[in-house]
Structures are given as structure tokens and as C-alpha cells.
């Protein structure tokens, strides 16, 4: 069964006044989420905070979920740009320490998921497959003629791990990392912020890749 696809806007604004209206609606949605929480989010409340007529809101958005989709898209672009900058630090670590590199990757992955989940946990849980941070990061890095996350990880492992198949090891590392993070996100999101959880995940990956003990 294919994952749910979130509602999208009815139409895109073209004139400057329409652009300002839509921007005000999106900023109002974000403000309510950050200051009052997802339970207070309704189309009427968004319109009130944005200072626009509810009819104007419905010209562009059929529901609050459609507004949330746009807010999440904007957040993904912000997170992808941040990941691109952080990746420079990860690349520097990758030539020195497997442990530090993996720890930095785990920290980045946890922070990204926490930021996405925090806005509206129920919305993100239902539509998380439509807001894949890795796709956004890959699109950004490849536009700059850099390798994708998958390609980089395989290349790095081929240089750091002298045994085994780098492609398979890269696949298993990615699946193990994503599987554990998604499971934590689904059952106990607060774990993603816990140093102990991140350390256990690091030990799991290190044991597989290097046989390193605590």
C-alpha cells in the first residue's frame, strides 16, 4: 500500500499581493505551531493570526494540512542547507576517525528528525515519507556536483573498512541507522535527543564496521 500523500495548495500565487498573503498564512501557521502547539492549529486561527479573511485563505489552501505541507517544504529546504554545511565538518572527520564520523552522522540525523517531528507530530507521522530529508540533501548536493549521501558513504567505507563488500556494508549501515531512528521516532521520539541512545546506536554501527568494543 503506497504511503499517504499530504494535501497541497489549490493554486500558486503569481502577483506580489497574493505572494504576501500566502507568505503571511504560512508564517502564521508556523507561529501557532511554535507558540501554541499543533492542537491549536485551525484554518480560522491561521487566518486570524495572519490577518487575512478566511475566504482568502481558502482561495489557496483547501485545509490546514495543505498549509502544513508548505511549511514542511520550507523547513526541509532549511534543514538540507544546514546539512550541506555540516557535511563539510563530517568530511573533515572522515579522514581521521570512524567513531567521530559516525557520531556526527548520528547527531545530524537525530536533529533533523526531531526538527521535523516537533512542528506537528501527528502530521509528520502520517506523511513522513513525503518529507524525506535525504532526498532534499541529495538534490542539493548533486546540484553542486557533489556525490549523493549513499555514494559518499560507500566511498568512505571502501577506504576505511578493508574487508567485506563496501556497497553492501553501506546499505546495511544506512538501513540499520534509519530503521532504529524511525522506530524511536514512532515509539519514543524523546530518545532521539538522549545522548545514551545515540551512544548505543554508535556502538552498534562500530561493532559491525570495525569490531570495536566500548
N, C-alpha and C positions, 0 to 999 in steps of 0.2 A: 504494500500500500504506500503510495507516494506521500511525502510529508506535506503538511498543510502549507498553503501559500497565503501570506498575510494580505489583507485588503490594501489597495493602492489608491492614490488620488484619482478623482474623476477627470481632472484636466490639469495641465500645467499653466502657470501664469505667464503672460507674454509682455504686458505693459508694466511700467515701473510701479504704478499704484497697486496693481494686482500682486506684483512681486513683494511689495511691502506688506500687503495683507497676509499673504501666505507665510512670510517670514515671521510676522507678529504671532500668527497662530502656532507655528512650530516652537517659537520661543516661549509662548505661554504654556504650551504642553510641557516643555522641559522644566519650566519654573515650578509648575504644580507638582511634577514628579519629585523634584529635588527638595521642595519646601514643605509639601503637604502629604506626599505619598500617592501611590497608584490608586488607592481606594477612593481618592477624591477626584479622580480624573473622569470628567464627563464632557461631552461636546459643549454643553451650555456653559460650564465653568471655564472651559478653554476660551470660548468666545468672550466671556465676561472679562477674564484676565487680559486677553489680547485687545480688548476694546473694540471688537467688531460685532456686527449683527450676526446672529446665528444663521440667518439665511445666506450671508456672505460666506460663512464657514462651509455650509453645505454645497455651495457652488463648486468648491474644490475638493472637499473631503466627504465621503459618504458616512464615515464613522470615526470614532476616536482611534480605532485600530489603524486606520489609514494614515492618520496624523502620526501615530507612533511609528509606523513604518518609515516615514520620512525622518523622524528624529533619530531612529536607529541607524538609518543610512548615513546620516551626518556624523553620528558617533563612530561608526565603523571607519569612515574616512579619517577621522581624527586619530583613532587607535592605530590604523595602518601606517600613518605618517610617523607616529611615535615609535612603532615597531621598527620602521625603517631606520630611524636614528639609533635606537637601542641595538640594532643588529650590528652596527659598526663596533660597538663595545664587545658584543658576543664574538665577532670575528677576531678581534684582538686577543680575547681569552682563548680562542680555539687553538691557537698555535702554542699555548703554554700549558693549559690544564684541562683535562677531560672533565674532572669534577666541577671546576668553576664554570666551565662552559655549560654543562648540563644544568647546574644550579641556576644560572642566569636564564636559560631557556625555560625552565620550570617556573621561575618567578614571573617572567613575562607572560607566559600562558595563563597563569593563575590571575594575574592582574587584569588581563584582557577580559576573561570570563566574568570576573567579579564586576567590572565596569558595565558590561552588557546586562548582567543579571540584576544589578542594583536598580536600574531605572524602573523596570516593571517586571518583576519575577515571573508572574503568570504569563504575560505576553511573550517573554523571551523563551520560557519553557515550551510554549506551544509552537513558536515559529523560529526556533534557534537555527534550524537547517537553512533558513533563508538569509541568515545573517552570519555567514561563515567568515570569520576574521582572516583565516588562512587564504581564502580566495582573494580577498581585498589586498592582503600583503603581497601575494604573488603577482597580482595585476600591477601593483605599484612598482615592485622591484624589477619585473620583466620589462616594464615601460622604460626603465633606466638601464636596460641591457644587463641586468644582474640575474643570476640564477634564481629559480624558484626555491622555496623552503625545502622541498623534497630533494631537489638536485643538490643543493648546498649540503644538506645533512649526509647524503650518500657520499659526496666527495670528501667531506670531513672524516667520516667513519672509515673510508678506504685508506686514509693516511694514518689514522690513529689506531685502528684495530687490524692487526696483521693476519688474523685468522677469520674464517667464515666468508660468506658472500655479502659484500657491502650493501647491495640492493636489498637483500632480504633482511639484513640487520637494521637498515634504515626503516624499512617497512614495519618491522616488529617494534622498534623504538617508538615510532610515531603512533602505532596502534595502541601500544601499552600506555603511552603518555596520555593520548586523547581519551582512551577508554576509562582510565582512572579519574581523569579530570571531569569527564561528563557524568560519570557515576556519582562523584562527590557533588557536582552541581545539582544533580537530580535529587539526591537523598539528604545531603547536609552541606549546603553551599558555604557555610562558615568555615568549613575545613580548608577551603582554598586560601584563606588568609592565615592559617595556622602554620608557623614555622615547623612544627613537628610533622605535620602532614607532608609538607614539601621535602623535608629531610628524608622521610621514609620512601617517598617516590624517587628521590635522588639515589638512595641506596639500592632500590630495586633495579634502576637502569644501570648503575655502576656494576652491580653484581653480574648482570647479563653481559655487559660490554667488556668488562675488564677482569671480572672475578675479584674485584677489590672488596675487602672486608671493612667493617667500621674501624 
